[in-house]
Amino acid sequence: MNQIETASSTDLEHSPVGELVHSHATGAQWLSRYSSSLMGVFGTPQRVLVRGAGCLVWDADGKEYLDLLGGIAVNALGHAHPFVTSVISSQLATLGHVSNFFTSPTQIALAEKLLELSKAPAGSKVFFANSGTEAVEAAFKLARRNTGASHAAAAESAAKPRTKIIALEGAFHGRTMGALALTAKEAYRAPFAPLPGGVVHVPFGDIEALRAAVDNTTAAVFLEPIQGEAGVRPLPAGYLKAAREATTAAGALLILDEVQTGIGRTGKWLASEDAGIVPDAVTLAKGLGGGFPIGALVTFGPENSALLTAGQHGTTFGGNPVATAAALATLHVLESQDVLAHVRAVGEHLRAGLAAIDGVTEVRGEGLLIGFDLDADVAPGVVAAGLDAGFIVNSPGPRTIRLAPPLILTTDQADRFLAALPALLQTAKDAQ
């Protein structure tokens, strides 16, 4: 049998992939092909994007856009970051994938780095997945393994099954079945009932309601420090500390979903790090890989880290050498270039500018995770007008716009959007 030869770059130019790169098809032609070949779970795409650089992207018709959504908080370093691109290419050319019968230096180094950045105590561990919802699935299974036997409520609760898991109204934790059970939006949940049982949703921000719900049958409480899909809603001051006290007293786990808020998005490695608590577990994804798919569950302390044992969970692709190299490269840039300080400064500038615009009624968020409310139900119209004007933003509600741009967004780019926003609001109102 002849050895399969490696394709040269010249061969690739004439391959189907190379033809796509150099295609002159219009956006309308691509969308026609999309509707004929892909499931309609995302509706009709707004544009066909073909290229990106930094905070800018271009569509198939050559139009340029300022990306203020960052793939929904994913592209932490923007598009085609040269260092991340080079690291991914180098790793893929060295070792792309191995099964989890084996490990790799990048997997081990990334786990160590995440434990360092999250200030996890001795005995803490990491499980790698491919996405945020998979990280939450791992956390859901972790919760199912909690009996409370290692906590203060052990004597009372060890013999009792822990069937209750608590999440908040407005929560979004993902769309796989366990994560969907934690997600509060009925439109997402109803088509797939019955979901995994035992999940109770309590009112957002109501500390007394949470305290009343947590008892010795509670396995875990899942919280987002800032609810992104609900319109960028931060938990009230003191809420996380109260949740920690209630879960500790009941022997329940406190699991923080930092899939959207973690890895520098709020100007901190974790949005929860100033709350004065140590959680039992944290889920991460989105910005961790700088655009390359990766998720992680970080368990805090030896007792929590021992809840899932060999054979109780797994993944084929999770923690592969390329994904973990991409994450290490992303963290290196964020850390070495002090990007978190930049995020805090640009985020403050952007929030102040938004608050001064007529028609904006409230501005929320931290760092470069920002939500702002409007004085009319025109947010979808602002998204559409923004696209026409060359801006990518998102509307999680009829009066709310969400911004989650690359963490390298400049003040000048923020000012471009601020200058354009009044006209976008007016266009949206005129179109009603």
Secondary structure, DSSP 8 states (H G I E B T S, - for coil): --------HHHHHTSHHHHHHT----HHHHHHHHHHHS-GGG-S-S--EEEEEBTEEEETT--EEEESSHHHHT-TT-BS-HHHHHHHHHHHHH-----TTS--HHHHHHHHHHHHHTT--TT-EEEEESSHHHHHHHHHHHHHT--STTSTTHHHHTTS---EEEEETT----SSHHHHHH---HHHHGGG-S-SS-EEEE-TT-HHHHHHH--TTEEEEEE-SEETTTTSEE--TTHHHHHHHHHHHHT-EEEEE-TTTTTTTTSSSSTTTTSS---SEEEE-GGGGTTS--EEEEE-SHHHHTSS-TTSS--SSTT-HHHHHHHHHHHHHHHHTTHHHHHHHHHHHHHHHHHTSTTEEEEEEETTEEEEEESSS-HHHHHHHHHHHTEE-EEEETTEEEE---TT--HHHHHHHHHHHHHHHHHHHHT-
